[in-house]
Amino acid sequence: MSEEKSNPLDSLPISATQLGWVYIAGIALNLVAVVFAVRGGQTFGAVTLGFIILYLAIRYWQLRRP
């Protein structure tokens, strides 16, 4: 008996393309937030948002990886 590996993206309620756009929108919005945080002198907030951007970028890269 051979086990077929199912693609985890098949069980998502949205397509991989739509999910990619969600990640891109999240990255863009967080970049805007980083700019405002830096201009407002909120260093800790900017660093935190930078980690969020990094996380979203990694997830987007994982989504696009074959």
C-alpha positions in Angstrom: 0.0 0.0 0.0 1.3 3.4 -0.9 0.4 6.4 1.1 -0.4 9.5 -0.9 0.9 12.7 0.5 -1.9 15.3 0.5 -1.1 18.9 0.0 -1.9 20.9 3.1 -3.0 23.8 0.9 -5.9 21.7 -0.5 -7.7 22.0 2.8 -7.6 25.8 3.0 -10.8 27.7 2.6 -9.0 30.1 0.2 -6.6 29.5 -2.7 -2.8 29.7 -2.3 -2.9 32.8 -4.6 -5.4 34.6 -2.3 -3.4 33.6 0.7 -0.2 35.1 -0.9 -2.0 38.4 -1.4 -3.0 38.4 2.3 0.6 37.9 3.3 1.7 40.7 0.9 -1.0 43.1 2.3 0.1 42.2 5.8 3.7 43.0 5.0 2.8 46.3 3.4 0.6 47.4 6.3 3.3 46.5 8.8 5.9 48.5 6.8 3.7 51.6 7.0 3.3 50.9 10.7 7.1 50.7 11.1 7.5 54.0 9.5 5.1 55.6 11.9 6.6 53.9 14.9 10.1 55.1 13.9 8.9 58.6 13.3 7.2 58.6 16.6 10.2 57.4 18.5 8.7 54.0 19.4 11.8 51.8 18.9 10.4 48.8 20.7 7.2 48.9 18.6 9.2 49.2 15.4 11.4 46.2 16.3 8.3 44.2 17.2 6.7 45.1 13.8 10.0 44.2 12.1 9.7 40.7 13.6 6.1 40.4 12.4 7.2 41.4 8.9 10.0 38.8 9.0 7.5 36.2 10.1 5.0 37.1 7.3 7.9 37.1 4.7 9.0 33.6 5.8 5.4 32.3 5.6 5.0 33.9 2.1 8.3 32.3 1.0 7.1 28.9 2.3 3.8 29.3 0.5 5.6 30.0 -2.8 8.3 27.3 -2.4 7.6 24.3 -4.6 
